[in-house]
Amino acid sequence: MAFKKDSIAGTMIFIISLSLVCSFMITGTAEILKERKLVKKRDEVQQFVLRAANIDISSGDFRELFEQRVRPKMVNLESGEFVDHDNLLDFDERMAAINPDTSSKPKKDTAKIKSRADNIRVFEVFDANGQLSSVVMPIYGKGLWSMIYGYLALKPDLNTVENIIFYEHGETPGIADFVTDPQWTDLWKGKQLFDDKGKISIKVIKGGAKAGDIHGVDGVSGATRTGMGIQRAVEFWFGVEGYQTFLNQFATTEAK
Protein backbone atom coordinates (compact mmCIF):
# COMPACT_ATOMS: atom_id res chain seq x y z
CA MET A 1 0.00 0.00 0.00
CA ALA A 2 1.50 3.30 -1.07
CA PHE A 3 1.49 6.42 1.09
CA LYS A 4 1.72 9.96 -0.11
CA LYS A 5 4.71 11.75 1.38
CA ASP A 6 2.61 14.72 2.40
CA SER A 7 -0.14 12.60 3.96
CA ILE A 8 -0.52 12.09 7.69
CA ALA A 9 0.42 8.41 7.38
CA GLY A 10 3.44 9.22 5.25
CA THR A 11 4.61 11.85 7.71
CA MET A 12 4.22 9.43 10.62
CA ILE A 13 6.18 6.71 8.83
CA PHE A 14 8.96 9.17 8.03
CA ILE A 15 9.13 10.35 11.68
CA ILE A 16 9.18 6.79 13.03
CA SER A 17 11.86 5.72 10.54
CA LEU A 18 14.01 8.73 11.35
CA SER A 19 13.61 8.09 15.09
CA LEU A 20 14.71 4.47 14.69
CA VAL A 21 17.75 5.45 12.63
CA CYS A 22 18.74 8.08 15.20
CA SER A 23 18.21 5.60 18.03
CA PHE A 24 20.50 3.05 16.39
CA MET A 25 23.14 5.70 15.76
CA ILE A 26 23.05 6.92 19.37
CA THR A 27 23.24 3.36 20.72
CA GLY A 28 26.18 2.56 18.47
CA THR A 29 27.99 5.76 19.42
CA ALA A 30 27.40 5.10 23.13
CA GLU A 31 28.91 1.62 22.82
CA ILE A 32 31.96 2.98 20.98
CA LEU A 33 32.47 5.69 23.62
CA LYS A 34 32.02 3.16 26.42
CA GLU A 35 34.72 0.92 24.96
CA ARG A 36 37.06 3.89 24.46
CA LYS A 37 36.51 4.88 28.09
CA LEU A 38 37.35 1.34 29.23
CA VAL A 39 40.51 1.29 27.10
CA LYS A 40 41.59 4.64 28.57
CA LYS A 41 40.98 3.38 32.10
CA ARG A 42 42.93 0.16 31.46
CA ASP A 43 45.84 2.15 30.07
CA GLU A 44 45.87 4.46 33.09
CA VAL A 45 45.86 1.56 35.55
CA GLN A 46 48.73 -0.16 33.72
CA GLN A 47 50.81 3.02 33.65
CA PHE A 48 50.15 3.85 37.32
CA VAL A 49 51.08 0.34 38.46
CA LEU A 50 54.29 0.32 36.42
CA ARG A 51 55.26 3.73 37.76
CA ALA A 52 54.54 2.61 41.33
CA ALA A 53 56.80 -0.39 40.72
CA ASN A 54 59.63 1.90 39.56
CA ILE A 55 59.52 0.59 36.00
CA ASP A 56 60.48 3.11 33.34
CA ILE A 57 57.65 3.55 30.84
CA SER A 58 59.16 6.45 28.93
CA SER A 59 60.39 4.18 26.17
CA GLY A 60 58.71 1.14 24.68
CA ASP A 61 55.14 -0.08 24.89
CA PHE A 62 53.78 0.13 28.45
CA ARG A 63 51.07 -2.41 27.61
CA GLU A 64 53.71 -4.93 26.59
CA LEU A 65 55.74 -4.16 29.71
CA PHE A 66 52.67 -4.68 31.88
CA GLU A 67 51.88 -7.96 30.16
CA GLN A 68 55.44 -9.20 30.68
CA ARG A 69 56.09 -7.95 34.21
CA VAL A 70 52.78 -7.65 36.07
CA ARG A 71 50.31 -10.21 37.36
CA PRO A 72 47.05 -8.64 38.61
CA LYS A 73 45.09 -10.56 41.22
CA MET A 74 41.93 -10.09 43.25
CA VAL A 75 42.16 -10.33 47.03
CA ASN A 76 39.41 -10.75 49.58
CA LEU A 77 40.47 -8.41 52.37
CA GLU A 78 38.75 -10.34 55.15
CA SER A 79 40.31 -13.71 54.37
CA GLY A 80 43.48 -12.37 52.77
CA GLU A 81 43.12 -14.96 50.03
CA PHE A 82 43.09 -14.61 46.27
CA VAL A 83 39.68 -14.98 44.64
CA ASP A 84 38.69 -15.53 41.03
CA HIS A 85 37.57 -12.53 38.99
CA ASP A 86 37.27 -12.00 35.26
CA ASN A 87 38.57 -8.90 33.46
CA LEU A 88 40.59 -7.57 36.36
CA LEU A 89 41.72 -4.48 34.48
CA ASP A 90 38.07 -3.44 34.11
CA PHE A 91 37.26 -3.85 37.81
CA ASP A 92 36.01 -0.61 39.35
CA GLU A 93 37.08 -0.36 43.00
CA ARG A 94 35.18 2.87 43.53
CA MET A 95 31.87 1.39 42.40
CA ALA A 96 32.52 -1.74 44.45
CA ALA A 97 33.25 0.44 47.49
CA ILE A 98 29.89 2.23 47.36
CA ASN A 99 27.80 -0.82 46.50
CA PRO A 100 26.35 -2.23 49.78
CA ASP A 101 26.51 -5.75 48.33
CA THR A 102 30.26 -5.58 47.65
CA SER A 103 31.54 -3.33 50.41
CA SER A 104 31.88 -2.94 54.17
CA LYS A 105 31.97 0.01 56.54
CA PRO A 106 35.28 0.18 58.44
CA LYS A 107 35.01 -0.24 62.19
CA LYS A 108 37.75 2.34 62.61
CA ASP A 109 37.64 4.66 59.64
CA THR A 110 40.93 6.49 60.16
CA ALA A 111 41.21 7.18 56.41
CA LYS A 112 37.67 8.67 56.34
CA ILE A 113 36.62 6.62 53.33
CA LYS A 114 33.17 5.63 54.75
CA SER A 115 33.24 2.24 53.03
CA ARG A 116 35.72 -0.02 51.27
CA ALA A 117 35.35 -2.81 48.73
CA ASP A 118 35.43 -6.34 50.14
CA ASN A 119 37.59 -7.47 47.21
CA ILE A 120 40.36 -5.36 45.77
CA ARG A 121 43.05 -5.68 43.10
CA VAL A 122 46.72 -6.09 43.91
CA PHE A 123 49.54 -6.40 41.41
CA GLU A 124 52.53 -8.73 41.65
CA VAL A 125 55.45 -7.26 39.73
CA PHE A 126 58.41 -9.30 38.50
CA ASP A 127 61.88 -8.37 37.30
CA ALA A 128 63.40 -9.34 33.96
CA ASN A 129 64.46 -12.69 35.45
CA GLY A 130 60.96 -13.57 36.59
CA GLN A 131 61.64 -12.92 40.29
CA LEU A 132 59.13 -11.04 42.41
CA SER A 133 60.33 -7.44 42.71
CA SER A 134 57.35 -5.74 44.37
CA VAL A 135 53.67 -5.90 45.23
CA VAL A 136 51.63 -2.84 44.23
CA MET A 137 48.46 -2.03 46.17
CA PRO A 138 45.93 0.77 45.74
CA ILE A 139 45.42 3.20 48.62
CA TYR A 140 43.18 6.18 49.15
CA GLY A 141 41.98 8.41 51.95
CA LYS A 142 40.69 11.86 52.85
CA GLY A 143 43.10 14.77 52.81
CA LEU A 144 42.07 18.28 53.78
CA TRP A 145 39.44 18.77 51.08
CA SER A 146 39.34 15.67 48.95
CA MET A 147 39.97 11.97 48.53
CA ILE A 148 43.56 11.27 47.53
CA TYR A 149 44.09 8.20 45.32
CA GLY A 150 47.36 6.40 44.77
CA TYR A 151 49.38 3.19 44.76
CA LEU A 152 52.02 1.99 47.19
CA ALA A 153 54.52 -0.71 46.22
CA LEU A 154 56.31 -2.91 48.75
CA LYS A 155 59.48 -4.86 48.14
CA PRO A 156 59.33 -8.67 48.55
CA ASP A 157 60.04 -8.34 52.29
CA LEU A 158 56.54 -6.78 52.46
CA ASN A 159 57.84 -3.99 54.67
CA THR A 160 60.20 -1.80 52.65
CA VAL A 161 58.54 0.81 50.43
CA GLU A 162 59.55 0.42 46.80
CA ASN A 163 57.65 3.53 45.74
CA ILE A 164 54.46 5.50 46.24
CA ILE A 165 52.53 7.56 43.69
CA PHE A 166 49.35 9.61 43.77
CA TYR A 167 47.35 10.20 40.64
CA GLU A 168 44.21 12.04 41.72
CA HIS A 169 43.27 14.57 44.39
CA GLY A 170 41.41 17.84 44.85
CA GLU A 171 43.62 19.44 47.48
CA THR A 172 44.57 23.13 47.45
CA PRO A 173 46.38 23.96 44.18
CA GLY A 174 49.93 25.13 44.74
CA ILE A 175 50.14 24.17 48.40
CA ALA A 176 49.34 20.50 47.80
CA ASP A 177 51.29 20.09 44.56
CA PHE A 178 53.84 18.08 46.54
CA VAL A 179 51.42 15.11 46.51
CA THR A 180 52.34 14.31 42.90
CA ASP A 181 55.90 15.72 43.04
CA PRO A 182 58.52 12.95 42.66
CA GLN A 183 60.88 14.92 44.92
CA TRP A 184 58.46 14.27 47.78
CA THR A 185 57.23 10.79 46.87
CA ASP A 186 60.86 9.67 46.44
CA LEU A 187 61.30 10.32 50.18
CA TRP A 188 59.15 7.25 50.82
CA LYS A 189 61.47 4.91 48.97
CA GLY A 190 63.31 2.57 51.31
CA LYS A 191 61.20 3.50 54.35
CA GLN A 192 59.87 0.75 56.60
CA LEU A 193 56.09 0.49 57.11
CA PHE A 194 56.28 -1.66 60.23
CA ASP A 195 58.52 -1.74 63.29
CA ASP A 196 60.12 -4.88 64.75
CA LYS A 197 56.84 -5.79 66.48
CA GLY A 198 54.79 -5.52 63.30
CA LYS A 199 53.15 -2.22 64.26
CA ILE A 200 52.60 0.36 61.53
CA SER A 201 55.16 3.03 62.27
CA ILE A 202 55.58 5.12 59.15
CA LYS A 203 54.95 8.82 59.81
CA VAL A 204 54.74 12.06 57.86
CA ILE A 205 56.62 14.35 60.22
CA LYS A 206 55.95 18.06 60.50
CA GLY A 207 59.27 19.90 60.37
CA GLY A 208 61.03 16.96 58.75
CA ALA A 209 62.24 13.52 59.75
CA LYS A 210 65.52 13.08 61.59
CA ALA A 211 68.49 11.66 59.71
CA GLY A 212 68.43 7.88 59.78
CA ASP A 213 64.74 7.66 60.67
CA ILE A 214 63.62 4.56 58.77
CA HIS A 215 59.94 5.30 59.37
CA GLY A 216 59.84 9.08 58.97
CA VAL A 217 58.91 11.07 55.85
CA ASP A 218 59.32 14.84 55.71
CA GLY A 219 56.08 16.77 55.99
CA VAL A 220 55.49 19.88 53.88
CA SER A 221 55.05 23.26 55.50
CA GLY A 222 51.55 24.65 55.06
CA ALA A 223 50.08 21.29 54.05
CA THR A 224 50.05 19.46 57.38
CA ARG A 225 46.50 18.12 57.09
CA THR A 226 47.07 16.81 53.57
CA GLY A 227 50.20 15.01 54.77
CA MET A 228 48.35 13.61 57.77
CA GLY A 229 45.58 12.40 55.47
CA ILE A 230 48.12 10.46 53.44
CA GLN A 231 49.68 9.00 56.58
CA ARG A 232 46.27 7.89 57.87
CA ALA A 233 45.41 6.37 54.51
CA VAL A 234 48.60 4.29 54.61
CA GLU A 235 47.92 3.31 58.22
CA PHE A 236 44.39 2.21 57.36
CA TRP A 237 45.20 0.26 54.22
CA PHE A 238 48.08 -1.61 55.83
CA GLY A 239 46.16 -2.25 59.02
CA VAL A 240 43.72 -4.98 60.05
CA GLU A 241 40.88 -3.70 57.85
CA GLY A 242 43.14 -3.30 54.86
CA TYR A 243 45.97 -5.48 53.57
CA GLN A 244 47.35 -6.85 56.83
CA THR A 245 45.69 -10.28 56.58
CA PHE A 246 46.63 -10.55 52.91
CA LEU A 247 50.26 -9.65 53.59
CA ASN A 248 50.46 -12.25 56.35
CA GLN A 249 49.04 -14.89 54.00
CA PHE A 250 51.25 -13.80 51.13
CA ALA A 251 54.38 -13.89 53.25
CA THR A 252 53.85 -17.58 54.07
CA THR A 253 52.92 -18.70 50.56
CA GLU A 254 54.53 -16.63 47.81
CA ALA A 255 56.91 -13.92 49.04
CA LYS A 256 60.15 -15.79 49.62
C-alpha positions in Angstrom: 0.0 0.0 0.0 1.5 3.3 -1.1 1.5 6.4 1.1 1.7 10.0 -0.1 4.7 11.7 1.4 2.6 14.7 2.4 -0.1 12.6 4.0 -0.5 12.1 7.7 0.4 8.4 7.4 3.4 9.2 5.2 4.6 11.8 7.7 4.2 9.4 10.6 6.2 6.7 8.8 9.0 9.2 8.0 9.1 10.3 11.7 9.2 6.8 13.0 11.9 5.7 10.5 14.0 8.7 11.4 13.6 8.1 15.1 14.7 4.5 14.7 17.7 5.4 12.6 18.7 8.1 15.2 18.2 5.6 18.0 20.5 3.0 16.4 23.1 5.7 15.8 23.0 6.9 19.4 23.2 3.4 20.7 26.2 2.6 18.5 28.0 5.8 19.4 27.4 5.1 23.1 28.9 1.6 22.8 32.0 3.0 21.0 32.5 5.7 23.6 32.0 3.2 26.4 34.7 0.9 25.0 37.1 3.9 24.5 36.5 4.9 28.1 37.3 1.3 29.2 40.5 1.3 27.1 41.6 4.6 28.6 41.0 3.4 32.1 42.9 0.2 31.5 45.8 2.2 30.1 45.9 4.5 33.1 45.9 1.6 35.5 48.7 -0.2 33.7 50.8 3.0 33.6 50.2 3.9 37.3 51.1 0.3 38.5 54.3 0.3 36.4 55.3 3.7 37.8 54.5 2.6 41.3 56.8 -0.4 40.7 59.6 1.9 39.6 59.5 0.6 36.0 60.5 3.1 33.3 57.7 3.5 30.8 59.2 6.5 28.9 60.4 4.2 26.2 58.7 1.1 24.7 55.1 -0.1 24.9 53.8 0.1 28.4 51.1 -2.4 27.6 53.7 -4.9 26.6 55.7 -4.2 29.7 52.7 -4.7 31.9 51.9 -8.0 30.2 55.4 -9.2 30.7 56.1 -8.0 34.2 52.8 -7.6 36.1 50.3 -10.2 37.4 47.1 -8.6 38.6 45.1 -10.6 41.2 41.9 -10.1 43.3 42.2 -10.3 47.0 39.4 -10.8 49.6 40.5 -8.4 52.4 38.7 -10.3 55.1 40.3 -13.7 54.4 43.5 -12.4 52.8 43.1 -15.0 50.0 43.1 -14.6 46.3 39.7 -15.0 44.6 38.7 -15.5 41.0 37.6 -12.5 39.0 37.3 -12.0 35.3 38.6 -8.9 33.5 40.6 -7.6 36.4 41.7 -4.5 34.5 38.1 -3.4 34.1 37.3 -3.9 37.8 36.0 -0.6 39.4 37.1 -0.4 43.0 35.2 2.9 43.5 31.9 1.4 42.4 32.5 -1.7 44.5 33.2 0.4 47.5 29.9 2.2 47.4 27.8 -0.8 46.5 26.4 -2.2 49.8 26.5 -5.8 48.3 30.3 -5.6 47.6 31.5 -3.3 50.4 31.9 -2.9 54.2 32.0 0.0 56.5 35.3 0.2 58.4 35.0 -0.2 62.2 37.8 2.3 62.6 37.6 4.7 59.6 40.9 6.5 60.2 41.2 7.2 56.4 37.7 8.7 56.3 36.6 6.6 53.3 33.2 5.6 54.7 33.2 2.2 53.0 35.7 0.0 51.3 35.4 -2.8 48.7 35.4 -6.3 50.1 37.6 -7.5 47.2 40.4 -5.4 45.8 43.1 -5.7 43.1 46.7 -6.1 43.9 49.5 -6.4 41.4 52.5 -8.7 41.7 55.5 -7.3 39.7 58.4 -9.3 38.5 61.9 -8.4 37.3 63.4 -9.3 34.0 64.5 -12.7 35.4 61.0 -13.6 36.6 61.6 -12.9 40.3 59.1 -11.0 42.4 60.3 -7.4 42.7 57.4 -5.7 44.4 53.7 -5.9 45.2 51.6 -2.8 44.2 48.5 -2.0 46.2 45.9 0.8 45.7 45.4 3.2 48.6 43.2 6.2 49.2 42.0 8.4 52.0 40.7 11.9 52.8 43.1 14.8 52.8 42.1 18.3 53.8 39.4 18.8 51.1 39.3 15.7 49.0 40.0 12.0 48.5 43.6 11.3 47.5 44.1 8.2 45.3 47.4 6.4 44.8 49.4 3.2 44.8 52.0 2.0 47.2 54.5 -0.7 46.2 56.3 -2.9 48.8 59.5 -4.9 48.1 59.3 -8.7 48.5 60.0 -8.3 52.3 56.5 -6.8 52.5 57.8 -4.0 54.7 60.2 -1.8 52.6 58.5 0.8 50.4 59.5 0.4 46.8 57.7 3.5 45.7 54.5 5.5 46.2 52.5 7.6 43.7 49.3 9.6 43.8 47.3 10.2 40.6 44.2 12.0 41.7 43.3 14.6 44.4 41.4 17.8 44.9 43.6 19.4 47.5 44.6 23.1 47.4 46.4 24.0 44.2 49.9 25.1 44.7 50.1 24.2 48.4 49.3 20.5 47.8 51.3 20.1 44.6 53.8 18.1 46.5 51.4 15.1 46.5 52.3 14.3 42.9 55.9 15.7 43.0 58.5 12.9 42.7 60.9 14.9 44.9 58.5 14.3 47.8 57.2 10.8 46.9 60.9 9.7 46.4 61.3 10.3 50.2 59.1 7.3 50.8 61.5 4.9 49.0 63.3 2.6 51.3 61.2 3.5 54.3 59.9 0.7 56.6 56.1 0.5 57.1 56.3 -1.7 60.2 58.5 -1.7 63.3 60.1 -4.9 64.7 56.8 -5.8 66.5 54.8 -5.5 63.3 53.1 -2.2 64.3 52.6 0.4 61.5 55.2 3.0 62.3 55.6 5.1 59.1 54.9 8.8 59.8 54.7 12.1 57.9 56.6 14.4 60.2 55.9 18.1 60.5 59.3 19.9 60.4 61.0 17.0 58.7 62.2 13.5 59.8 65.5 13.1 61.6 68.5 11.7 59.7 68.4 7.9 59.8 64.7 7.7 60.7 63.6 4.6 58.8 59.9 5.3 59.4 59.8 9.1 59.0 58.9 11.1 55.8 59.3 14.8 55.7 56.1 16.8 56.0 55.5 19.9 53.9 55.1 23.3 55.5 51.5 24.7 55.1 50.1 21.3 54.1 50.1 19.5 57.4 46.5 18.1 57.1 47.1 16.8 53.6 50.2 15.0 54.8 48.4 13.6 57.8 45.6 12.4 55.5 48.1 10.5 53.4 49.7 9.0 56.6 46.3 7.9 57.9 45.4 6.4 54.5 48.6 4.3 54.6 47.9 3.3 58.2 44.4 2.2 57.4 45.2 0.3 54.2 48.1 -1.6 55.8 46.2 -2.3 59.0 43.7 -5.0 60.0 40.9 -3.7 57.8 43.1 -3.3 54.9 46.0 -5.5 53.6 47.4 -6.9 56.8 45.7 -10.3 56.6 46.6 -10.5 52.9 50.3 -9.6 53.6 50.5 -12.3 56.4 49.0 -14.9 54.0 51.2 -13.8 51.1 54.4 -13.9 53.3 53.9 -17.6 54.1 52.9 -18.7 50.6 54.5 -16.6 47.8 56.9 -13.9 49.0 60.2 -15.8 49.6 
